């Protein structure tokens, strides 16, 4: 499930590629490469959420809205 979330975020940021293209390219990597990219993406989201939390509920709201926009 974490791998799918990471692929979704990457595909959302990289608008020129579809989800299936990003997924195919991601799955062609080794398991270690997949784990590294998944960890990096989810770690970045976690650090970004901590930064957003510094601004209280408006910051957290803005963070979640940004995640929803990227996921679409």
One Martini backbone bead per residue (centre of mass of N, CA, C, O) as a GRO file, in nm:
protein
   72
    1UNK     BB    1   0.057   0.064  -0.019
    2UNK     BB    2   0.301   0.254  -0.011
    3UNK     BB    3   0.380   0.224  -0.306
    4UNK     BB    4   0.117   0.342  -0.424
    5UNK     BB    5   0.143   0.619  -0.291
    6UNK     BB    6   0.412   0.696  -0.420
    7UNK     BB    7   0.315   0.675  -0.712
    8UNK     BB    8   0.090   0.886  -0.689
    9UNK     BB    9   0.271   1.126  -0.620
   10UNK     BB   10   0.455   1.112  -0.864
   11UNK     BB   11   0.226   1.133  -1.078
   12UNK     BB   12   0.120   1.411  -0.971
   13UNK     BB   13   0.387   1.569  -1.026
   14UNK     BB   14   0.419   1.396  -1.302
   15UNK     BB   15   0.201   1.489  -1.546
   16UNK     BB   16   0.313   1.347  -1.820
   17UNK     BB   17   0.244   1.094  -1.654
   18UNK     BB   18   0.099   0.816  -1.584
   19UNK     BB   19   0.034   0.585  -1.355
   20UNK     BB   20   0.113   0.335  -1.530
   21UNK     BB   21   0.393   0.441  -1.617
   22UNK     BB   22   0.511   0.476  -1.335
   23UNK     BB   23   0.463   0.188  -1.239
   24UNK     BB   24   0.635   0.042  -1.452
   25UNK     BB   25   0.900   0.189  -1.381
   26UNK     BB   26   0.904   0.114  -1.079
   27UNK     BB   27   0.885  -0.209  -1.119
   28UNK     BB   28   1.174  -0.221  -1.272
   29UNK     BB   29   1.296  -0.206  -1.019
   30UNK     BB   30   1.440  -0.280  -0.754
   31UNK     BB   31   1.366  -0.341  -0.434
   32UNK     BB   32   1.561  -0.130  -0.318
   33UNK     BB   33   1.465   0.106  -0.497
   34UNK     BB   34   1.171   0.103  -0.408
   35UNK     BB   35   1.226   0.147  -0.105
   36UNK     BB   36   1.375   0.416  -0.131
   37UNK     BB   37   1.151   0.580  -0.272
   38UNK     BB   38   0.926   0.529  -0.071
   39UNK     BB   39   1.073   0.646   0.176
   40UNK     BB   40   1.125   0.929   0.061
   41UNK     BB   41   0.834   1.016   0.006
   42UNK     BB   42   0.713   0.960   0.292
   43UNK     BB   43   0.921   1.132   0.445
   44UNK     BB   44   0.854   1.400   0.306
   45UNK     BB   45   0.558   1.408   0.395
   46UNK     BB   46   0.617   1.408   0.696
   47UNK     BB   47   0.789   1.668   0.706
   48UNK     BB   48   0.570   1.847   0.580
   49UNK     BB   49   0.361   1.802   0.809
   50UNK     BB   50   0.532   1.924   1.034
   51UNK     BB   51   0.551   2.202   0.909
   52UNK     BB   52   0.243   2.254   0.891
   53UNK     BB   53   0.190   2.225   1.206
   54UNK     BB   54   0.320   2.506   1.284
   55UNK     BB   55   0.033   2.651   1.169
   56UNK     BB   56  -0.177   2.465   1.239
   57UNK     BB   57  -0.479   2.404   1.106
   58UNK     BB   58  -0.420   2.559   0.839
   59UNK     BB   59  -0.169   2.393   0.764
   60UNK     BB   60  -0.303   2.113   0.757
   61UNK     BB   61  -0.514   2.185   0.548
   62UNK     BB   62  -0.314   2.261   0.324
   63UNK     BB   63  -0.177   1.987   0.311
   64UNK     BB   64  -0.429   1.814   0.238
   65UNK     BB   65  -0.502   1.971  -0.017
   66UNK     BB   66  -0.236   1.912  -0.165
   67UNK     BB   67  -0.268   1.604  -0.168
   68UNK     BB   68  -0.532   1.596  -0.327
   69UNK     BB   69  -0.432   1.744  -0.579
   70UNK     BB   70  -0.202   1.545  -0.646
   71UNK     BB   71  -0.386   1.280  -0.659
   72UNK     BB   72  -0.553   1.384  -0.911
   0.00000   0.00000   0.00000
